[in-house]
């Protein structure tokens, strides 16, 4: 041992001896001051040691201090008052030393376990929670939390009364740690598996307490455990999927709790059982407590997606996935609810694409197996439209940002299948909302093309008229109505005023012009005016407010681009050429119609 280390250990023993003598003497004021000085000394050493972690002597210093603490608290003659007083400060100080090395982590864990064995469970519960919730950035790493969570798992099974209330207080603290760590994952960090293993140990402790309870508290603790497991499922999937092969094993362990919590896969994927758990835990407290469970629906959707991905996971949860698929394929309301749940996967920014692909494939499997799209005229389907709308918005994210072309194609395919599952009378309203709330030119273009396809299908659909089959379109058909012109106007004359931005919105503009031309030609050819496009006022509006301002903008943009030698501007001209062609064709058609009026 070096002279520096000997000096540190000597100071450690001096400060510790001072604390012990003052505590035994009953001098509260001086003992608190002495404990504070002792802890400040330990913290200064741990900060110094961690900043010099590459120094072998620093690691030895940390181990020696931990060894001395462990030896001290294991003394048979140790005064309980002394250990109780030091227990309020030591867990946090010891956890800081745990960050230095793997061996330090092990010894720190032994110290905290010893404190848990010898001190009041009620005190240790608050002490460990306080240590979990207060840390500085230097020590915000998994090794700091691992011994604290390990001790907490042991404390939970030792508490003697008010089990549900005390566990309910602890859970948000733990989840806050897991959320922070899963969002700050680094490739080189090897301790995340152990951190989540300790989180699973917490779940085991909650389950152990639950089986001892009876009545209302047992049921409420079951619900709290269910929410905790689902939230942890989300963190595990976000934090470890693409970084570690341990994630499936952790998922397997979490899925075992689904049976204890009486959760079914159909209840998870539709969200119905998640709502029941939330109601049981929330009670009369208001929404603030549920902030710590913000991702339970993501966790529920992931539990089903993991089962779809792995038979082993499905077996762990005792889930019949074939029955789940069959139920969703045959029941429109549950199917739509599942779309609303899967949106949490599609829209989660931090979730690896691999899981989003599996979720898309699961949804494709459901949509491809639908037996019929028949609906009851007496049912108010509009109540589900917000769910479907938000689900489609989430699928749009995959369409636009998936890491490979195949996934984007699959996402667009299932997007169209979900739209087709919506009653025709409501489908246009959903599409209109999607278009008007999209910031993507390409996505708006795809949606307008879809609307045009629906209109073409409605126009060419054959219905019996007497002895012949003739095309027929009813004015009540939702797609052939004046509302479609709103979509054209939304693109060609945006709500914020002026013509659209070019070339940024060239895809949407080209699609809107083609859409307008299609309606104009179709209505003219069929001598109909279901959309009102052929009225004099609408023709003039389109000509003066949509087409001519766009022509002015387009002409100026292309002239500016052609006078610039930058290769990027050449690409701009190429992207605007189709727009120019269709725009002039629309102007010609409108001018022709106006001359005939």
C-alpha positions as CSV (number, residue, x, y, z in Angstrom):
1,X,0.0,0.0,0.0
2,X,1.4,3.4,-1.0
3,X,1.8,6.3,1.4
4,X,-1.1,8.1,-0.2
5,X,-3.4,5.1,0.3
6,X,-2.2,4.7,3.9
7,X,-3.1,8.3,4.5
8,X,-6.5,7.9,3.0
9,X,-7.3,4.8,5.0
10,X,-6.0,6.5,8.2
11,X,-8.3,9.5,7.7
12,X,-11.2,7.2,6.9
13,X,-10.7,5.4,10.3
14,X,-10.3,8.7,12.1
15,X,-13.6,10.1,10.8
16,X,-15.4,6.9,11.3
17,X,-14.1,6.6,15.0
18,X,-15.3,10.2,15.6
19,X,-18.8,9.4,14.3
20,X,-19.0,6.2,16.4
21,X,-17.9,7.8,19.7
22,X,-20.3,10.8,19.3
23,X,-23.2,8.6,18.3
24,X,-22.6,6.3,21.3
25,X,-22.3,9.4,23.6
26,X,-25.8,10.5,22.4
27,X,-24.5,13.9,21.2
28,X,-26.9,14.3,18.3
29,X,-25.7,17.7,17.0
30,X,-22.0,16.9,17.0
31,X,-22.6,13.4,15.6
32,X,-24.5,14.7,12.7
33,X,-21.7,17.2,11.9
34,X,-19.2,14.4,12.2
35,X,-21.2,12.0,9.9
36,X,-21.4,14.8,7.4
37,X,-17.6,15.3,7.4
38,X,-17.1,11.5,7.1
39,X,-19.4,11.3,4.1
40,X,-17.9,14.4,2.5
41,X,-14.5,12.7,2.8
42,X,-15.8,9.5,1.2
43,X,-17.4,11.4,-1.6
44,X,-14.2,13.4,-2.4
45,X,-12.3,10.1,-2.6
46,X,-14.9,8.4,-4.8
47,X,-14.9,11.4,-7.2
48,X,-11.2,11.5,-7.3
49,X,-10.9,7.7,-7.8
50,X,-13.5,7.6,-10.6
51,X,-11.8,10.5,-12.5
52,X,-8.6,8.4,-12.4
53,X,-10.2,5.1,-13.1
54,X,-7.3,4.1,-15.4
55,X,-5.0,4.3,-12.5
56,X,-4.5,0.9,-10.8
57,X,-3.8,2.5,-7.4
58,X,-7.1,4.3,-7.5
59,X,-9.0,1.1,-8.0
60,X,-7.1,-0.5,-5.1
61,X,-8.0,2.6,-2.9
62,X,-11.7,2.2,-3.7
63,X,-11.6,-1.6,-2.9
64,X,-9.7,-1.0,0.4
65,X,-12.2,1.6,1.6
66,X,-15.1,-0.7,0.7
67,X,-13.4,-3.6,2.4
68,X,-12.9,-1.5,5.6
69,X,-16.6,-0.5,5.6
70,X,-17.7,-4.1,5.1
71,X,-15.4,-5.3,7.9
72,X,-16.7,-2.6,10.2
73,X,-20.4,-3.3,9.7
74,X,-19.8,-7.1,10.3
75,X,-18.3,-6.5,13.7
76,X,-20.4,-8.5,16.3
77,X,-19.9,-5.9,18.9
78,X,-21.1,-3.0,16.7
79,X,-23.6,-0.7,18.4
80,X,-26.9,-0.8,16.6
81,X,-27.4,3.0,17.1
82,X,-24.1,3.6,15.2
83,X,-25.0,1.4,12.3
84,X,-28.5,2.9,12.1
85,X,-27.1,6.4,11.9
86,X,-24.5,5.6,9.3
87,X,-27.0,3.6,7.3
88,X,-28.7,6.9,6.3
89,X,-25.6,8.0,4.4
90,X,-23.5,5.0,3.5
91,X,-25.6,3.4,0.7
92,X,-25.3,6.5,-1.5
93,X,-21.6,6.8,-0.7
94,X,-20.9,3.1,-1.2
95,X,-22.8,3.1,-4.5
96,X,-20.5,5.8,-5.8
97,X,-17.5,3.5,-5.2
98,X,-19.3,0.7,-7.0
99,X,-18.8,2.6,-10.2
100,X,-15.0,2.1,-10.1
101,X,-14.7,-1.6,-11.0
102,X,-16.5,-4.9,-11.2
103,X,-15.0,-6.0,-7.9
104,X,-16.0,-2.7,-6.2
105,X,-19.5,-3.3,-7.4
106,X,-19.6,-6.7,-5.7
107,X,-18.2,-5.4,-2.4
108,X,-20.6,-2.4,-2.5
109,X,-23.5,-4.8,-3.0
110,X,-22.4,-6.9,0.0
111,X,-22.3,-3.8,2.2
112,X,-25.8,-2.6,1.2
113,X,-27.1,-6.2,1.7
114,X,-25.6,-6.2,5.2
115,X,-27.2,-2.8,6.0
116,X,-30.6,-4.2,4.8
117,X,-30.2,-7.2,7.1
118,X,-29.4,-5.2,10.2
119,X,-31.4,-2.0,9.9
120,X,-35.2,-1.2,9.9
121,X,-36.8,-2.2,6.5
122,X,-38.9,1.0,6.7
123,X,-35.9,3.2,7.1
124,X,-33.9,1.3,4.5
125,X,-36.8,1.7,2.0
126,X,-36.7,5.5,2.2
127,X,-32.9,5.5,2.4
128,X,-32.4,3.5,-0.8
129,X,-35.1,5.4,-2.7
130,X,-33.4,8.7,-1.7
131,X,-30.1,7.3,-3.0
132,X,-31.7,6.2,-6.2
133,X,-33.3,9.6,-6.8
134,X,-30.3,11.8,-6.0
135,X,-27.1,11.4,-7.9
136,X,-24.6,13.6,-9.8
137,X,-23.8,13.2,-13.5
138,X,-20.4,11.6,-12.8
139,X,-22.1,8.6,-11.2
140,X,-25.2,8.3,-13.4
141,X,-24.2,4.9,-14.7
142,X,-25.7,1.4,-14.2
143,X,-23.1,0.4,-11.6
144,X,-24.3,3.1,-9.2
145,X,-27.9,1.8,-9.3
146,X,-27.3,-2.0,-9.3
147,X,-26.4,-2.4,-5.6
148,X,-29.1,0.0,-4.6
149,X,-31.8,-1.9,-6.6
150,X,-30.4,-5.2,-5.2
151,X,-30.9,-4.0,-1.7
152,X,-34.3,-2.6,-2.5
153,X,-35.5,-6.0,-3.8
154,X,-34.6,-7.5,-0.4
155,X,-36.2,-4.7,1.6
156,X,-39.5,-5.0,-0.2
157,X,-40.1,-8.5,1.1
158,X,-39.1,-7.5,4.6
159,X,-41.7,-4.7,5.2
160,X,-44.3,-5.6,7.7
161,X,-47.3,-3.4,7.0
162,X,-48.9,-1.1,4.4
163,X,-47.3,-3.1,1.7
164,X,-49.2,-1.7,-1.2
165,X,-48.8,1.9,-0.2
166,X,-45.1,1.6,0.3
167,X,-44.4,-0.3,-2.9
168,X,-46.5,2.2,-4.8
169,X,-44.2,4.9,-3.5
170,X,-41.1,3.0,-4.6
171,X,-42.1,2.0,-8.1
172,X,-41.9,5.5,-9.7
173,X,-38.4,5.9,-8.3
174,X,-37.2,2.7,-9.9
175,X,-38.9,3.4,-13.2
176,X,-37.3,6.8,-13.4
177,X,-33.8,5.1,-13.1
178,X,-34.6,2.6,-15.8
179,X,-35.9,5.2,-18.2
180,X,-32.8,7.4,-17.7
181,X,-30.5,4.4,-18.2
182,X,-32.3,3.0,-21.3
183,X,-32.2,6.4,-23.0
184,X,-28.5,6.8,-22.3
185,X,-27.3,3.4,-23.5
186,X,-23.8,3.2,-24.9
187,X,-22.4,0.4,-27.0
188,X,-19.3,-0.1,-24.7
189,X,-21.3,-0.3,-21.5
190,X,-21.7,-3.9,-20.3
191,X,-23.7,-3.4,-17.2
192,X,-27.2,-2.8,-18.6
193,X,-28.2,-6.5,-18.5
194,X,-27.4,-6.7,-14.8
195,X,-29.3,-3.4,-14.2
196,X,-32.4,-4.8,-15.8
197,X,-31.9,-8.2,-14.0
198,X,-32.1,-6.2,-10.7
199,X,-35.3,-4.5,-12.0
200,X,-36.7,-8.0,-12.6
201,X,-35.7,-9.0,-9.0
202,X,-37.8,-6.0,-7.9
203,X,-40.7,-7.6,-9.8
204,X,-40.1,-10.9,-8.1
205,X,-40.2,-9.2,-4.7
206,X,-43.5,-7.5,-5.5
207,X,-44.9,-10.8,-6.6
208,X,-43.7,-12.4,-3.4
209,X,-45.4,-9.7,-1.3
210,X,-48.6,-10.0,-3.4
211,X,-49.1,-13.7,-2.7
212,X,-49.1,-12.9,1.0
213,X,-51.8,-10.3,0.8
214,X,-55.5,-10.8,0.7
215,X,-58.5,-8.8,-0.6
216,X,-58.4,-5.4,-2.2
217,X,-54.7,-4.8,-1.6
218,X,-53.7,-8.0,-3.3
219,X,-55.7,-7.1,-6.4
220,X,-54.3,-3.6,-6.5
221,X,-50.7,-4.9,-6.1
222,X,-51.3,-7.3,-9.0
223,X,-52.3,-4.3,-11.1
224,X,-49.3,-2.3,-10.0
225,X,-47.0,-5.2,-10.8
226,X,-48.6,-5.5,-14.2
227,X,-47.9,-1.9,-15.0
228,X,-44.4,-2.1,-13.7
229,X,-43.6,-5.2,-15.9
230,X,-45.1,-3.6,-19.0
231,X,-43.2,-0.3,-18.4
232,X,-40.0,-2.3,-17.9
233,X,-40.7,-4.3,-21.0
234,X,-40.7,-1.0,-23.0
235,X,-37.4,0.1,-21.4
236,X,-35.7,-3.3,-22.0
237,X,-36.8,-3.3,-25.7
238,X,-35.6,0.3,-26.2
239,X,-32.4,-0.1,-24.3
240,X,-31.0,-3.5,-25.2
241,X,-32.6,-4.9,-28.4
242,X,-29.9,-3.7,-30.9
243,X,-27.1,-3.8,-28.4
244,X,-27.2,-7.1,-26.6
245,X,-28.2,-10.6,-27.1
246,X,-29.6,-10.7,-23.6
247,X,-32.7,-8.8,-24.4
248,X,-34.8,-11.9,-25.5
249,X,-33.8,-13.6,-22.2
250,X,-34.9,-10.5,-20.2
251,X,-38.1,-10.4,-22.2
252,X,-38.7,-14.1,-21.4
253,X,-38.4,-13.3,-17.7
254,X,-40.7,-10.4,-17.9
255,X,-43.3,-12.4,-19.8
256,X,-43.5,-14.9,-17.0
257,X,-45.1,-12.2,-14.8
258,X,-48.0,-11.7,-17.3
259,X,-49.6,-14.9,-16.0
260,X,-49.2,-13.8,-12.4
261,X,-50.9,-10.5,-13.3
262,X,-53.7,-12.4,-15.1
263,X,-52.9,-10.6,-18.4
264,X,-54.0,-12.1,-21.7
265,X,-52.5,-11.2,-25.1
266,X,-55.8,-10.2,-26.5
267,X,-56.3,-7.9,-23.6
268,X,-52.8,-6.4,-24.1
269,X,-53.0,-5.9,-27.8
270,X,-56.4,-4.2,-27.6
271,X,-55.4,-2.2,-24.5
272,X,-58.5,-3.3,-22.5
273,X,-56.6,-4.9,-19.7
274,X,-54.1,-2.1,-19.6
275,X,-57.0,0.3,-18.9
276,X,-58.2,-2.0,-16.1
277,X,-54.8,-2.0,-14.5
278,X,-54.6,1.7,-14.8
279,X,-58.0,2.2,-13.2
280,X,-57.1,-0.1,-10.3
281,X,-53.8,1.7,-9.5
282,X,-55.0,5.2,-10.3
283,X,-58.0,5.2,-8.1
284,X,-59.0,8.6,-6.9
285,X,-55.5,10.1,-7.0
286,X,-55.6,11.9,-10.4
287,X,-53.3,11.6,-13.3
288,X,-50.0,12.7,-11.8
289,X,-49.0,9.3,-10.5
290,X,-49.5,7.7,-14.0
291,X,-46.7,9.8,-15.5
292,X,-44.2,7.1,-14.5
293,X,-46.3,4.6,-16.5
294,X,-46.3,6.7,-19.7
295,X,-45.1,3.7,-21.8
296,X,-47.2,0.9,-20.5
297,X,-49.1,0.7,-23.8
298,X,-45.9,0.5,-25.7
299,X,-44.8,-2.3,-23.4
300,X,-48.1,-4.1,-23.9
301,X,-47.8,-3.9,-27.7
302,X,-44.2,-5.0,-27.5
303,X,-45.1,-8.1,-25.3
304,X,-47.4,-9.3,-28.2
305,X,-44.8,-8.4,-30.9
306,X,-42.1,-10.3,-29.0
307,X,-44.4,-13.3,-28.9
308,X,-45.1,-13.0,-32.6
309,X,-41.3,-12.8,-33.2
310,X,-40.4,-15.7,-30.8
311,X,-42.3,-18.8,-30.0
312,X,-40.3,-19.1,-26.8
313,X,-41.6,-15.8,-25.6
314,X,-45.2,-16.8,-26.4
315,X,-44.7,-20.1,-24.4
316,X,-43.3,-18.2,-21.5
317,X,-46.5,-16.1,-21.3
318,X,-48.7,-19.1,-22.0
319,X,-50.1,-17.2,-25.0
320,X,-52.1,-18.8,-27.8
321,X,-51.1,-16.3,-30.6
322,X,-53.1,-18.1,-33.2
323,X,-56.3,-17.5,-31.2
324,X,-55.3,-13.9,-30.8
325,X,-54.9,-13.5,-34.6
326,X,-58.2,-15.2,-35.2
327,X,-60.0,-13.0,-32.7
328,X,-58.6,-9.8,-34.3
329,X,-59.4,-11.0,-37.8
330,X,-63.0,-11.7,-37.0
331,X,-63.8,-8.7,-34.7
332,X,-63.5,-5.2,-36.3
333,X,-63.6,-3.3,-32.9
334,X,-60.8,-5.3,-31.4
335,X,-58.9,-5.1,-34.6
336,X,-59.1,-1.3,-34.6
337,X,-58.2,-1.2,-31.0
338,X,-55.1,-3.2,-31.7
339,X,-54.1,-0.8,-34.5
340,X,-54.4,2.0,-31.8
341,X,-52.0,0.0,-29.6
342,X,-49.5,-0.9,-32.2
343,X,-49.1,2.8,-33.0
344,X,-47.0,3.1,-29.9
345,X,-44.4,0.9,-31.5
346,X,-44.5,2.6,-34.9
347,X,-44.1,6.1,-33.4
348,X,-41.4,5.3,-30.7
349,X,-38.3,7.1,-31.9
350,X,-35.8,5.1,-29.8
351,X,-37.2,1.7,-30.6
352,X,-35.0,-0.4,-33.0
353,X,-36.4,-0.9,-36.5
354,X,-36.3,-4.6,-36.1
355,X,-39.2,-4.6,-33.7
356,X,-41.1,-2.1,-35.8
357,X,-40.7,-4.5,-38.8
358,X,-42.1,-7.4,-36.7
359,X,-45.0,-5.2,-35.6
360,X,-45.8,-4.3,-39.3
361,X,-45.6,-8.0,-40.2
362,X,-48.0,-8.9,-37.3
363,X,-50.4,-6.3,-38.5
364,X,-50.2,-7.5,-42.1
365,X,-50.9,-11.0,-40.9
366,X,-54.1,-9.7,-39.1
367,X,-55.3,-7.6,-42.1
368,X,-54.7,-10.3,-44.6
369,X,-56.8,-12.8,-42.6
370,X,-59.9,-10.6,-42.4
371,X,-62.9,-12.6,-43.5
372,X,-65.3,-9.8,-44.4
373,X,-65.6,-6.0,-44.2
374,X,-69.4,-6.0,-43.6
375,X,-70.7,-3.5,-41.1
376,X,-73.9,-2.8,-39.2
377,X,-75.7,0.4,-40.3
378,X,-76.9,0.8,-36.7
379,X,-73.4,1.0,-35.2
380,X,-71.7,4.3,-34.7
381,X,-68.2,3.6,-36.1
382,X,-67.2,7.2,-35.8
383,X,-66.2,6.7,-32.2
384,X,-63.2,4.6,-33.4
385,X,-62.0,7.0,-36.1
386,X,-59.6,8.9,-33.8
387,X,-58.0,5.6,-32.9
388,X,-57.6,4.6,-36.5
389,X,-56.5,8.1,-37.5
390,X,-53.7,8.1,-35.0
391,X,-52.7,4.5,-35.9
392,X,-52.4,5.4,-39.6
393,X,-50.3,8.5,-38.7
394,X,-47.9,6.2,-36.8
395,X,-47.7,3.8,-39.8
396,X,-46.9,6.9,-41.9
397,X,-43.7,7.3,-39.8
398,X,-42.6,3.8,-40.9
399,X,-43.5,4.5,-44.5
400,X,-41.3,7.6,-44.5
401,X,-38.4,6.7,-42.2
402,X,-37.9,2.9,-42.2
403,X,-34.3,1.9,-42.7
404,X,-34.9,-0.3,-45.8
405,X,-37.1,-0.1,-48.9
406,X,-38.8,-3.5,-48.2
407,X,-40.1,-2.2,-44.8
408,X,-41.3,1.0,-46.3
409,X,-43.2,-1.0,-49.0
410,X,-44.7,-3.4,-46.4
411,X,-45.8,-0.4,-44.2
412,X,-47.5,1.3,-47.2
413,X,-49.2,-2.0,-48.0
414,X,-50.7,-2.4,-44.6
415,X,-51.5,1.3,-44.5
416,X,-53.8,0.7,-47.5
417,X,-55.3,-2.4,-45.9
418,X,-56.2,-0.4,-42.7
419,X,-57.8,2.3,-44.8
420,X,-59.8,-0.4,-46.7
421,X,-61.0,-1.7,-43.4
422,X,-62.7,1.6,-42.6
423,X,-66.3,2.0,-43.7
424,X,-66.5,3.9,-47.0
425,X,-68.7,6.6,-45.4
426,X,-65.9,7.5,-43.0
427,X,-62.9,6.7,-45.0
428,X,-62.7,10.0,-46.8
429,X,-62.9,12.0,-43.5
430,X,-59.9,10.0,-42.2
431,X,-57.9,10.6,-45.4
432,X,-58.8,14.3,-45.3
433,X,-57.5,14.6,-41.7
434,X,-54.3,12.7,-42.7
435,X,-53.6,15.0,-45.6
436,X,-54.3,18.2,-43.7
437,X,-52.1,17.2,-40.8
438,X,-49.1,15.9,-42.8
439,X,-45.9,17.9,-43.1
440,X,-44.5,15.5,-45.8
441,X,-44.9,16.4,-49.5
442,X,-44.3,12.8,-50.5
443,X,-46.9,11.5,-48.0
444,X,-49.5,14.0,-49.1
445,X,-48.9,13.0,-52.7
446,X,-49.4,9.3,-51.8
447,X,-52.6,10.1,-49.9
448,X,-54.0,12.2,-52.8
449,X,-53.2,9.4,-55.2
450,X,-55.1,7.0,-52.9
451,X,-58.2,9.3,-52.9
452,X,-58.0,9.5,-56.7
453,X,-57.9,5.7,-56.8
454,X,-61.0,5.4,-54.5
455,X,-62.9,7.9,-56.8
456,X,-61.9,6.0,-59.9
457,X,-63.1,2.7,-58.3
458,X,-66.4,4.3,-57.3
459,X,-66.9,5.7,-60.7
460,X,-66.2,2.5,-62.6
461,X,-68.1,0.1,-60.2
462,X,-70.8,-1.7,-62.1
463,X,-74.3,-1.8,-60.6
464,X,-77.4,-3.4,-62.1
465,X,-79.7,-0.9,-64.0
466,X,-82.6,-2.7,-65.7
467,X,-81.2,-5.4,-68.0
468,X,-77.7,-3.9,-68.4
469,X,-74.7,-3.1,-66.3
470,X,-73.9,0.6,-66.4
471,X,-71.6,2.9,-64.4
472,X,-73.4,4.7,-61.7
473,X,-72.2,7.2,-59.0
474,X,-74.6,8.4,-56.3
475,X,-74.3,12.0,-55.0
476,X,-74.1,10.4,-51.5
477,X,-70.8,8.6,-52.3
478,X,-68.4,10.2,-49.9
479,X,-65.5,10.5,-52.3
480,X,-67.5,12.1,-55.1
481,X,-68.4,15.3,-53.2
482,X,-67.4,19.0,-53.1
483,X,-65.1,18.1,-50.2
484,X,-62.4,16.7,-52.5
485,X,-61.8,20.2,-53.9
486,X,-60.8,21.2,-50.4
487,X,-57.8,18.7,-50.7
488,X,-56.7,20.3,-54.0
489,X,-57.0,23.8,-52.5
490,X,-55.0,22.7,-49.4
491,X,-52.0,21.9,-51.5
492,X,-52.3,24.5,-54.3
493,X,-53.3,27.4,-52.0
494,X,-52.0,26.4,-48.5
495,X,-53.9,27.7,-45.4
496,X,-51.0,30.0,-44.5
497,X,-51.5,31.9,-47.7
498,X,-49.8,32.2,-51.1
499,X,-48.8,29.4,-53.5
500,X,-47.0,26.3,-52.2
501,X,-43.3,26.2,-51.6
502,X,-41.3,24.9,-54.6
503,X,-39.4,22.7,-55.1
504,X,-40.0,21.5,-51.5
505,X,-43.6,20.5,-52.2
506,X,-43.3,19.5,-55.8
507,X,-44.5,15.9,-55.1
508,X,-47.7,17.1,-53.4
509,X,-48.2,19.8,-56.0
510,X,-47.9,17.4,-58.9
511,X,-50.2,14.9,-57.3
512,X,-52.8,17.7,-56.6
513,X,-52.7,18.9,-60.2
514,X,-53.1,15.4,-61.5
515,X,-56.0,14.9,-59.0
516,X,-57.7,18.1,-60.2
517,X,-57.2,17.2,-63.8
518,X,-58.7,13.7,-63.2
519,X,-61.8,15.2,-61.5
520,X,-62.3,17.8,-64.2
521,X,-62.0,15.3,-67.1
522,X,-64.1,12.7,-65.4
523,X,-67.0,15.1,-64.5
524,X,-66.9,16.6,-68.0
525,X,-66.9,13.2,-69.7
526,X,-69.7,11.9,-67.6
527,X,-71.8,15.1,-67.7
528,X,-71.9,15.1,-64.0
529,X,-70.9,17.7,-61.3
530,X,-70.9,15.8,-58.0
531,X,-67.9,17.7,-56.8
532,X,-69.0,21.1,-58.1
533,X,-65.8,21.4,-60.1
534,X,-67.7,22.5,-63.2
535,X,-69.5,25.4,-61.7
536,X,-68.5,28.9,-62.9
537,X,-67.4,30.1,-59.5
538,X,-65.3,27.0,-58.8
539,X,-63.6,27.2,-62.2
540,X,-62.8,30.8,-61.8
541,X,-61.5,30.2,-58.2
542,X,-59.3,27.4,-59.4
543,X,-58.0,29.5,-62.3
544,X,-57.3,32.8,-60.4
545,X,-56.4,31.6,-57.0
546,X,-54.7,28.2,-57.6
547,X,-53.4,27.8,-61.1
548,X,-52.2,31.3,-62.2
549,X,-50.3,32.1,-58.9
550,X,-48.7,28.7,-59.2
551,X,-47.7,29.4,-62.8
552,X,-46.1,32.7,-61.7
553,X,-44.1,31.0,-59.0
554,X,-43.1,28.1,-61.1
555,X,-41.9,30.3,-64.0
556,X,-39.8,32.4,-61.6
557,X,-38.4,29.3,-59.8
558,X,-37.4,27.6,-63.0
559,X,-35.9,30.7,-64.6
560,X,-33.8,31.3,-61.5
561,X,-32.6,27.7,-61.5
562,X,-31.7,27.7,-65.2
563,X,-29.5,30.7,-64.7
564,X,-27.5,28.9,-62.0
565,X,-24.7,26.5,-62.8
566,X,-25.1,24.6,-59.5
567,X,-25.8,20.9,-60.2
568,X,-28.4,21.0,-57.4
569,X,-30.5,23.6,-59.3
570,X,-30.4,21.3,-62.4
571,X,-32.1,18.6,-60.3
572,X,-34.6,21.3,-59.2
573,X,-35.5,22.0,-62.9
574,X,-35.9,18.3,-63.6
575,X,-38.2,17.8,-60.6
576,X,-40.4,20.8,-61.7
577,X,-40.7,19.8,-65.4
578,X,-43.6,17.3,-64.7
579,X,-45.3,20.0,-62.5
580,X,-45.0,22.5,-65.3
581,X,-46.5,20.1,-67.9
582,X,-49.5,19.1,-65.8
583,X,-50.1,22.7,-64.6
584,X,-50.4,24.0,-68.2
585,X,-52.7,21.2,-69.1
586,X,-55.0,22.1,-66.2
587,X,-54.9,25.8,-67.2
588,X,-55.9,24.8,-70.8
589,X,-58.8,22.6,-69.6
590,X,-60.1,25.3,-67.2
591,X,-59.9,28.0,-69.9
592,X,-61.7,25.7,-72.3
593,X,-64.5,25.2,-69.8
594,X,-64.8,28.9,-69.0
595,X,-65.2,29.7,-72.7
596,X,-68.1,27.3,-72.9
597,X,-70.0,28.9,-70.0
